[in-house]
């Protein structure tokens, strides 16, 4: 178990009870978001299969439990669900049916200092977190903590360059003043893949939300050593 003090990022402070409640519902708010959620689930199922359908999975950050039903589709899987926000965990637990909850063990922790031992799980499932992390040193610290806790694989999503939406976002950002609270970032593919290697991971698979168009990419990584 890690003993270092966790890094706290500014964006994480916004996840109070109201924001958690809104987050619970936003992925089903309208046809476009429901379609996006369906594609997220499709990519997640593929990633889990490539990772070997792991039995012990840490969902971090679990948010409002959006992926718990999907993770519970595997009959022998135990789900450890963690988030930095106690309000997120409370909303997630209140929203899920009993048959899902009995498969989940939830706890509050930081992704920079996970309250679990070394090699504690078969896989870490980390969706929609890394695109909030601008500082390469912070990303590397998080990846090294994931390397410590997973025994085998890491599934992670983030925004990458090399597509139309990233090109469009870069053009827009050049035209407008920098936002004080900007908390979503595009990372060059070559940069993040070098960081994966530095943290001790090999790439098993890359999957794009909409190839050539969307920024979202899901990586399946395998721990070295």
C-alpha positions as CSV (number, residue, x, y, z in Angstrom):
1,X,0.0,0.0,0.0
2,X,1.3,3.4,-0.9
3,X,2.3,5.8,1.8
4,X,3.0,9.0,-0.2
5,X,0.7,12.0,0.1
6,X,-1.8,12.1,-2.8
7,X,-1.8,14.8,-5.3
8,X,-5.0,16.9,-5.3
9,X,-6.0,18.5,-8.6
10,X,-8.3,21.5,-8.8
11,X,-10.9,19.9,-11.0
12,X,-11.6,17.1,-8.5
13,X,-13.1,19.6,-6.0
14,X,-16.2,20.2,-8.1
15,X,-17.7,16.7,-7.5
16,X,-20.2,17.6,-4.7
17,X,-23.6,15.9,-4.3
18,X,-25.3,18.1,-6.9
19,X,-22.6,17.6,-9.5
20,X,-22.6,13.9,-8.8
21,X,-26.4,13.7,-9.3
22,X,-26.0,15.6,-12.6
23,X,-23.2,13.3,-13.7
24,X,-25.4,10.2,-13.0
25,X,-28.0,11.4,-15.6
26,X,-25.9,13.2,-18.2
27,X,-24.9,10.2,-20.2
28,X,-28.6,9.4,-20.9
29,X,-29.7,13.0,-21.6
30,X,-30.8,12.9,-25.2
31,X,-30.2,10.7,-28.2
32,X,-26.6,11.9,-28.9
33,X,-25.4,11.1,-25.3
34,X,-27.2,7.8,-25.3
35,X,-25.5,6.9,-28.5
36,X,-22.2,8.0,-27.1
37,X,-22.8,5.9,-24.0
38,X,-23.6,2.9,-26.2
39,X,-20.3,3.4,-28.0
40,X,-18.4,3.8,-24.7
41,X,-19.8,0.5,-23.5
42,X,-18.9,-1.2,-26.8
43,X,-15.3,-0.1,-26.5
44,X,-15.2,-1.1,-22.8
45,X,-16.4,-4.6,-23.5
46,X,-13.8,-5.0,-26.3
47,X,-11.1,-3.7,-24.0
48,X,-12.1,-6.1,-21.2
49,X,-12.0,-9.1,-23.6
50,X,-8.6,-8.1,-24.8
51,X,-7.5,-7.8,-21.2
52,X,-8.5,-11.4,-20.7
53,X,-11.9,-10.9,-19.0
54,X,-10.3,-10.2,-15.6
55,X,-12.0,-11.4,-12.5
56,X,-10.7,-8.8,-10.0
57,X,-11.2,-5.3,-11.5
58,X,-10.7,-1.9,-9.9
59,X,-13.0,0.8,-11.4
60,X,-11.2,4.0,-10.7
61,X,-12.7,6.6,-10.9
62,X,-16.0,4.9,-10.7
63,X,-18.0,8.2,-10.8
64,X,-21.7,7.6,-10.5
65,X,-21.3,3.9,-11.3
66,X,-22.0,4.2,-15.0
67,X,-20.0,1.1,-15.9
68,X,-21.0,-1.1,-13.0
69,X,-23.7,-3.0,-14.8
70,X,-21.3,-3.6,-17.7
71,X,-18.5,-4.8,-15.4
72,X,-21.0,-7.1,-13.7
73,X,-21.9,-8.9,-16.9
74,X,-18.9,-11.2,-16.3
75,X,-20.4,-13.8,-13.8
76,X,-17.3,-14.4,-11.7
77,X,-16.0,-10.8,-11.6
78,X,-15.5,-8.9,-8.3
79,X,-15.7,-5.2,-8.8
80,X,-13.7,-2.8,-6.6
81,X,-15.1,0.7,-7.2
82,X,-13.3,3.7,-6.0
83,X,-13.5,7.5,-6.4
84,X,-12.0,10.6,-4.8
85,X,-15.5,12.0,-4.2
86,X,-17.6,10.6,-1.3
87,X,-20.6,12.2,-2.9
88,X,-20.0,10.3,-6.2
89,X,-19.9,7.0,-4.3
90,X,-23.1,7.8,-2.4
91,X,-25.0,8.7,-5.6
92,X,-23.6,5.6,-7.4
93,X,-24.7,3.2,-4.5
94,X,-28.1,4.8,-4.3
95,X,-28.7,4.4,-8.1
96,X,-27.7,0.8,-8.6
97,X,-30.0,-2.2,-8.1
98,X,-29.2,-4.7,-5.3
99,X,-28.0,-7.4,-7.7
100,X,-25.3,-5.0,-8.9
101,X,-24.4,-3.7,-5.5
102,X,-23.6,-7.1,-4.0
103,X,-20.9,-7.5,-6.7
104,X,-19.3,-4.2,-5.8
105,X,-17.0,-3.2,-3.0
106,X,-16.7,0.6,-3.0
107,X,-14.3,2.9,-1.2
108,X,-13.0,6.5,-1.3
109,X,-9.4,6.9,-2.5
110,X,-7.1,9.0,-4.7
111,X,-5.8,7.7,-8.0
112,X,-2.5,9.1,-7.0
113,X,-2.4,7.0,-3.7
114,X,-4.7,4.0,-4.1
115,X,-5.7,2.4,-0.8
116,X,-4.8,-1.1,-1.9
117,X,-1.8,-3.3,-1.8
118,X,0.7,-4.2,-4.6
119,X,-0.7,-6.4,-7.3
120,X,-4.1,-6.3,-5.7
121,X,-6.3,-6.6,-8.8
122,X,-6.1,-8.3,-12.2
123,X,-7.0,-5.1,-14.0
124,X,-7.6,-1.4,-13.4
125,X,-10.5,0.1,-15.4
126,X,-9.9,3.9,-15.7
127,X,-12.4,5.7,-18.0
128,X,-12.5,9.4,-18.5
129,X,-9.8,10.6,-16.1
130,X,-6.5,11.1,-17.9
131,X,-7.9,13.8,-20.2
132,X,-8.2,16.0,-17.1
133,X,-4.5,15.7,-16.3
134,X,-2.3,18.3,-18.1
135,X,1.0,17.9,-16.2
136,X,3.1,15.0,-17.6
137,X,4.6,14.5,-14.1
138,X,1.1,14.1,-12.7
139,X,0.1,11.6,-15.4
140,X,3.3,9.6,-14.8
141,X,2.7,9.6,-11.0
142,X,-0.8,8.2,-11.6
143,X,0.4,5.6,-14.1
144,X,3.1,4.4,-11.7
145,X,0.5,4.0,-9.0
146,X,-1.7,2.0,-11.4
147,X,1.4,-0.1,-12.2
148,X,1.8,-0.8,-8.5
149,X,-1.7,-1.9,-7.9
150,X,-2.6,-3.9,-11.0
151,X,-1.2,-7.4,-11.3
152,X,-1.7,-7.6,-15.1
153,X,-3.5,-5.0,-17.2
154,X,-4.7,-1.4,-17.3
155,X,-7.6,-0.1,-19.4
156,X,-7.5,3.7,-19.8
157,X,-9.2,6.3,-21.9
158,X,-8.2,9.8,-22.8
159,X,-8.2,12.5,-25.6
160,X,-5.5,12.1,-28.2
161,X,-4.4,14.1,-31.2
162,X,-4.4,13.0,-34.9
163,X,-8.1,13.4,-35.6
164,X,-10.5,16.1,-36.8
165,X,-11.9,17.1,-33.3
166,X,-8.4,17.6,-31.8
167,X,-7.4,19.7,-34.8
168,X,-10.6,21.8,-34.5
169,X,-10.1,22.2,-30.7
170,X,-6.5,23.4,-31.2
171,X,-7.7,26.0,-33.7
172,X,-10.4,27.2,-31.3
173,X,-8.0,27.5,-28.4
174,X,-5.7,29.7,-30.4
175,X,-8.6,32.1,-31.0
176,X,-9.9,32.5,-27.5
177,X,-8.3,33.5,-24.2
178,X,-7.1,30.7,-21.9
179,X,-9.8,29.7,-19.4
180,X,-8.8,29.8,-15.8
181,X,-10.6,26.5,-15.1
182,X,-9.7,24.6,-18.3
183,X,-9.7,21.0,-17.1
184,X,-9.7,18.9,-20.3
185,X,-6.7,18.4,-22.4
186,X,-5.6,16.6,-25.6
187,X,-2.3,14.7,-25.4
188,X,-0.2,13.8,-28.3
189,X,-0.3,10.0,-29.0
190,X,3.5,9.8,-29.1
191,X,3.7,11.5,-25.7
192,X,1.2,9.4,-23.8
193,X,2.5,6.2,-25.3
194,X,6.1,7.1,-24.2
195,X,4.6,7.8,-20.7
196,X,3.0,4.4,-20.7
197,X,6.4,2.8,-21.5
198,X,8.1,4.9,-18.8
199,X,5.6,3.8,-16.2
200,X,6.2,0.1,-17.1
201,X,3.4,-0.8,-19.5
202,X,3.3,-2.3,-22.9
203,X,0.4,-1.5,-25.3
204,X,-1.9,-4.5,-26.1
205,X,-4.5,-2.5,-28.0
206,X,-5.7,0.9,-29.2
207,X,-9.3,1.7,-30.0
208,X,-10.7,5.0,-31.2
209,X,-14.3,6.2,-30.5
210,X,-14.7,7.3,-34.2
211,X,-11.4,6.8,-36.1
212,X,-10.1,10.0,-37.7
213,X,-12.9,12.1,-36.1
214,X,-13.2,11.8,-32.3
215,X,-10.6,12.5,-29.7
216,X,-11.5,9.6,-27.4
217,X,-9.1,6.6,-27.4
218,X,-9.1,3.5,-25.2
219,X,-5.8,1.8,-24.5
220,X,-5.3,-1.7,-23.1
221,X,-1.9,-1.9,-21.4
222,X,0.0,-4.9,-19.9
223,X,2.2,-4.5,-16.9
224,X,5.9,-5.3,-17.4
225,X,8.0,-6.8,-14.7
